[in-house]
Amino acid sequence: MKLKPWAARWFMNLYPPNLLNRIVISRLSDDFREVDIKIKKSILNKNLQGSIFGGTLYSAADPYPALLYWQCLHQQDINTEAWLKKAEVEYHKPASTSILFQYKISEKEIAEAMEELFKDGKFSRWHTVEGKDQSGDTCISIKSLIVLKLRKSK
């Protein structure tokens, strides 16, 4: 399903797990290659020590690289399935302020995905994103294995 960037952003911002965890897509590029995700610290997402729950931090990063690949390829009429197969999470310091994640997928990465999809019918790639606090310090690093599979036309 092809989505318009404004519609994808609107839907994801109203998606109950994001809404309740105060996860906001603050920017989604028109070509689906970049997204900025902000976690607004609030009483709904902080733990007993006053920092943002680790699960909230992870859920803010989980779906976006797969979503970006999926929509980048769908915009070019390449029908794929996309999902996160594996993730490695490293917590560096407590997230005591709002957190920002910035994902970017390059033109080269999209070209490599297309090449492998047309050659092998599947593609996988590791992506790393860092969640940074308001001081610019890294609170969390998440390394995600994204898998794409070419869907057969019906």
Buried (B, 14 or more C-beta within 10 A) or exposed (E): EEBEBEEBBBEBBEBEEBEEBBBBBEEBBEBBBBBBBBBBBEEEBBEEEEBBBBEBBBBBBBBBBBBBBBBBBBBEEBEBEBBBEEBEBEBBEBBBBBBBBBBBBEEEBBEEBBEBBEEEEBBEBEBEBBBBBEEEBBBBBBEBBBBBBBEEEE
